[in-house]
């Protein structure tokens, strides 16, 4: 005989399973029954999406400039690069 806590757990579990039937997304047509698209302009899926192809060095260069601007009085501002 299950304990009262187990009975409550079973009831909650059954309610969750019923909710899953209503709220979990299901495709209207199963993936293995879908129409095969043979149009040549349709993009084909990448058979190896995790493949890595090394790229050569580019001619792009980056420069990071940090600046600090402080006003010492109303007449001028000091701009310091570091």
Backbone as JSON Lines, residues from 0, in Angstrom:
{"i":0,"aa":"X","n":[0.85,-1.19,0.0],"ca":[0.0,0.0,0.0],"c":[0.89,1.25,0.0]}
{"i":1,"aa":"X","n":[0.72,2.15,-0.98],"ca":[1.54,3.36,-1.0],"c":[1.17,4.31,0.14]}
{"i":2,"aa":"X","n":[2.18,5.07,0.55],"ca":[1.95,6.05,1.61],"c":[1.16,7.23,1.04]}
{"i":3,"aa":"X","n":[0.57,8.07,1.89],"ca":[-0.17,9.25,1.39],"c":[0.7,10.2,0.56]}
{"i":4,"aa":"X","n":[1.97,10.34,0.93],"ca":[2.87,11.19,0.15],"c":[3.09,10.62,-1.25]}
{"i":5,"aa":"X","n":[3.22,9.29,-1.34],"ca":[3.4,8.66,-2.65],"c":[2.14,8.82,-3.5]}
{"i":6,"aa":"X","n":[0.99,8.7,-2.88],"ca":[-0.27,8.89,-3.62],"c":[-0.35,10.3,-4.18]}
{"i":7,"aa":"X","n":[-0.01,11.31,-3.36],"ca":[-0.01,12.7,-3.82],"c":[0.99,12.89,-4.96]}
{"i":8,"aa":"X","n":[2.15,12.26,-4.84],"ca":[3.18,12.38,-5.89],"c":[2.67,11.76,-7.2]}
{"i":9,"aa":"X","n":[2.03,10.6,-7.11],"ca":[1.48,9.96,-8.31],"c":[0.42,10.83,-8.96]}
{"i":10,"aa":"X","n":[-0.42,11.46,-8.16],"ca":[-1.47,12.33,-8.7],"c":[-0.86,13.52,-9.44]}
{"i":11,"aa":"X","n":[0.13,14.14,-8.8],"ca":[0.79,15.29,-9.43],"c":[1.49,14.86,-10.72]}
{"i":12,"aa":"X","n":[2.13,13.7,-10.67],"ca":[2.82,13.19,-11.86],"c":[1.83,12.94,-13.0]}
{"i":13,"aa":"X","n":[0.69,12.36,-12.7],"ca":[-0.33,12.13,-13.73],"c":[-0.85,13.45,-14.31]}
{"i":14,"aa":"X","n":[-1.04,14.45,-13.46],"ca":[-1.48,15.76,-13.95],"c":[-0.43,16.38,-14.87]}
{"i":15,"aa":"X","n":[0.85,16.22,-14.49],"ca":[1.92,16.77,-15.34],"c":[1.95,16.06,-16.69]}
{"i":16,"aa":"X","n":[1.77,14.75,-16.69],"ca":[1.76,14.02,-17.95],"c":[0.57,14.42,-18.82]}
{"i":17,"aa":"X","n":[-0.55,14.69,-18.23],"ca":[-1.71,15.16,-19.0],"c":[-1.45,16.55,-19.58]}
{"i":18,"aa":"X","n":[-0.82,17.43,-18.78],"ca":[-0.5,18.77,-19.29],"c":[0.5,18.69,-20.43]}
{"i":19,"aa":"X","n":[1.43,17.74,-20.34],"ca":[2.43,17.59,-21.4],"c":[1.76,17.24,-22.72]}
{"i":20,"aa":"X","n":[0.71,16.45,-22.68],"ca":[0.0,16.09,-23.91],"c":[-0.6,17.32,-24.57]}
{"i":21,"aa":"X","n":[-1.0,18.31,-23.77],"ca":[-1.64,19.5,-24.33],"c":[-0.64,20.58,-24.75]}
{"i":22,"aa":"X","n":[0.5,20.69,-24.04],"ca":[1.37,21.84,-24.25],"c":[2.68,21.55,-24.97]}
{"i":23,"aa":"X","n":[3.08,20.3,-25.11],"ca":[4.33,20.01,-25.8],"c":[4.1,20.08,-27.3]}
{"i":24,"aa":"X","n":[5.01,20.73,-28.0],"ca":[4.89,20.9,-29.45],"c":[5.06,19.56,-30.15]}
{"i":25,"aa":"X","n":[4.15,19.26,-31.04],"ca":[4.24,18.08,-31.88],"c":[4.07,18.53,-33.32]}
{"i":26,"aa":"X","n":[4.9,17.99,-34.19],"ca":[4.79,18.33,-35.6],"c":[3.52,17.72,-36.18]}
{"i":27,"aa":"X","n":[2.89,18.44,-37.08],"ca":[1.67,17.94,-37.7],"c":[1.95,16.7,-38.54]}
{"i":28,"aa":"X","n":[3.11,16.69,-39.2],"ca":[3.52,15.54,-40.0],"c":[4.82,15.02,-39.4]}
{"i":29,"aa":"X","n":[4.91,13.75,-39.16],"ca":[6.12,13.16,-38.6],"c":[7.3,13.41,-39.53]}
{"i":30,"aa":"X","n":[8.51,13.63,-38.98],"ca":[9.67,13.95,-39.84],"c":[9.96,12.88,-40.88]}
{"i":31,"aa":"X","n":[9.7,11.62,-40.58],"ca":[9.99,10.56,-41.54],"c":[8.91,10.44,-42.61]}
{"i":32,"aa":"X","n":[7.8,11.17,-42.47],"ca":[6.74,11.14,-43.46],"c":[6.67,12.44,-44.27]}
{"i":33,"aa":"X","n":[7.6,13.34,-44.07],"ca":[7.55,14.64,-44.75],"c":[7.86,14.49,-46.24]}
{"i":34,"aa":"X","n":[7.34,15.46,-46.97],"ca":[7.55,15.51,-48.41],"c":[9.02,15.79,-48.71]}
{"i":35,"aa":"X","n":[9.56,15.09,-49.68],"ca":[10.93,15.31,-50.1],"c":[10.94,16.47,-51.09]}
{"i":36,"aa":"X","n":[11.69,17.5,-50.79],"ca":[11.76,18.69,-51.64],"c":[12.9,18.5,-52.63]}
{"i":37,"aa":"X","n":[12.57,18.5,-53.89],"ca":[13.59,18.27,-54.92],"c":[13.86,19.53,-55.75]}
{"i":38,"aa":"X","n":[13.36,20.66,-55.33],"ca":[13.59,21.91,-56.05],"c":[15.08,22.24,-55.98]}
{"i":39,"aa":"X","n":[15.75,22.5,-57.09],"ca":[17.2,22.74,-57.06],"c":[17.61,24.02,-56.33]}
{"i":40,"aa":"X","n":[16.72,25.0,-56.22],"ca":[17.11,26.24,-55.56],"c":[16.89,26.18,-54.04]}
{"i":41,"aa":"X","n":[16.38,25.07,-53.52],"ca":[16.21,24.92,-52.08],"c":[17.57,24.64,-51.45]}
{"i":42,"aa":"X","n":[17.97,25.39,-50.41],"ca":[19.28,25.13,-49.81],"c":[19.33,23.74,-49.17]}
{"i":43,"aa":"X","n":[20.45,23.09,-49.34],"ca":[20.64,21.75,-48.79],"c":[21.23,21.86,-47.38]}
{"i":44,"aa":"X","n":[20.85,20.99,-46.45],"ca":[21.43,21.04,-45.12],"c":[22.91,20.65,-45.17]}
{"i":45,"aa":"X","n":[23.68,21.25,-44.29],"ca":[25.11,20.97,-44.21],"c":[25.29,19.59,-43.59]}
{"i":46,"aa":"X","n":[25.89,18.63,-44.31],"ca":[26.03,17.28,-43.75],"c":[27.01,17.21,-42.58]}
{"i":47,"aa":"X","n":[27.95,18.16,-42.5],"ca":[28.92,18.17,-41.41],"c":[28.96,19.58,-40.81]}
{"i":48,"aa":"X","n":[27.99,19.94,-39.96],"ca":[27.9,21.33,-39.49],"c":[29.02,21.73,-38.52]}
{"i":49,"aa":"X","n":[29.75,20.77,-37.97],"ca":[30.79,21.11,-37.0],"c":[32.19,21.0,-37.59]}
{"i":50,"aa":"X","n":[32.29,20.97,-38.91],"ca":[33.61,20.9,-39.52],"c":[34.31,22.25,-39.38]}
{"i":51,"aa":"X","n":[35.63,22.22,-39.32],"ca":[36.42,23.44,-39.16],"c":[37.38,23.56,-40.32]}
{"i":52,"aa":"X","n":[37.34,24.69,-40.99],"ca":[38.27,24.98,-42.07],"c":[39.1,26.19,-41.67]}
{"i":53,"aa":"X","n":[40.41,26.04,-41.47],"ca":[41.22,27.18,-41.06],"c":[41.27,28.25,-42.16]}
{"i":54,"aa":"X","n":[41.26,29.49,-41.75],"ca":[41.32,30.62,-42.68],"c":[42.69,31.27,-42.57]}
{"i":55,"aa":"X","n":[43.15,31.81,-43.67],"ca":[44.43,32.5,-43.68],"c":[44.32,33.87,-43.01]}
{"i":56,"aa":"X","n":[45.48,34.46,-42.77],"ca":[45.53,35.76,-42.13],"c":[44.95,36.82,-43.07]}
{"i":57,"aa":"X","n":[44.16,37.73,-42.51],"ca":[43.58,38.8,-43.33],"c":[44.43,40.06,-43.21]}
{"i":58,"aa":"X","n":[44.12,41.06,-44.03],"ca":[44.85,42.32,-44.01],"c":[44.25,43.33,-43.05]}
{"i":59,"aa":"X","n":[43.22,42.94,-42.31],"ca":[42.56,43.86,-41.4],"c":[43.38,43.99,-40.14]}
{"i":60,"aa":"X","n":[43.57,45.24,-39.68],"ca":[44.25,45.46,-38.41],"c":[43.34,46.28,-37.51]}
{"i":61,"aa":"X","n":[43.45,46.06,-36.23],"ca":[42.6,46.74,-35.26],"c":[43.49,47.54,-34.31]}
{"i":62,"aa":"X","n":[42.96,48.65,-33.85],"ca":[43.67,49.48,-32.89],"c":[42.67,49.92,-31.83]}
{"i":63,"aa":"X","n":[43.01,49.7,-30.58],"ca":[42.14,50.07,-29.47],"c":[42.74,51.28,-28.78]}
{"i":64,"aa":"X","n":[41.98,52.35,-28.69],"ca":[42.44,53.57,-28.04],"c":[41.55,53.82,-26.83]}
{"i":65,"aa":"X","n":[42.18,53.93,-25.69],"ca":[41.46,54.27,-24.47],"c":[41.74,55.73,-24.15]}
{"i":66,"aa":"X","n":[40.73,56.47,-23.8],"ca":[40.92,57.89,-23.51],"c":[40.13,58.24,-22.26]}
{"i":67,"aa":"X","n":[40.61,59.27,-21.56],"ca":[39.96,59.76,-20.35],"c":[39.82,61.26,-20.51]}
{"i":68,"aa":"X","n":[38.63,61.76,-20.32],"ca":[38.39,63.18,-20.46],"c":[37.93,63.72,-19.11]}
{"i":69,"aa":"X","n":[38.62,64.72,-18.62],"ca":[38.26,65.3,-17.32],"c":[38.23,66.81,-17.46]}
{"i":70,"aa":"X","n":[37.27,67.43,-16.85],"ca":[37.18,68.89,-16.85],"c":[37.71,69.4,-15.52]}
{"i":71,"aa":"X","n":[38.76,70.22,-15.61],"ca":[39.35,70.74,-14.38],"c":[38.72,72.07,-13.97]}
{"i":72,"aa":"X","n":[38.31,72.87,-14.94],"ca":[37.53,74.08,-14.65],"c":[36.68,74.39,-15.88]}
{"i":73,"aa":"X","n":[35.97,75.49,-15.86],"ca":[35.07,75.79,-16.96],"c":[35.79,76.23,-18.22]}
{"i":74,"aa":"X","n":[37.07,76.57,-18.16],"ca":[37.76,77.11,-19.31],"c":[38.27,76.06,-20.29]}
{"i":75,"aa":"X","n":[38.71,74.89,-19.81],"ca":[39.27,73.88,-20.73],"c":[39.08,72.48,-20.14]}
{"i":76,"aa":"X","n":[39.24,71.51,-21.01],"ca":[39.13,70.1,-20.61],"c":[40.45,69.43,-20.9]}
{"i":77,"aa":"X","n":[40.81,68.46,-20.11],"ca":[42.04,67.72,-20.29],"c":[41.68,66.35,-20.87]}
{"i":78,"aa":"X","n":[42.34,65.99,-21.98],"ca":[42.11,64.71,-22.61],"c":[43.41,63.92,-22.51]}
{"i":79,"aa":"X","n":[43.39,62.78,-21.84],"ca":[44.58,61.98,-21.62],"c":[44.39,60.64,-22.32]}
{"i":80,"aa":"X","n":[45.37,60.27,-23.15],"ca":[45.37,58.95,-23.8],"c":[46.32,58.05,-23.06]}
{"i":81,"aa":"X","n":[45.91,56.84,-22.87],"ca":[46.83,55.87,-22.24],"c":[46.58,54.49,-22.8]}
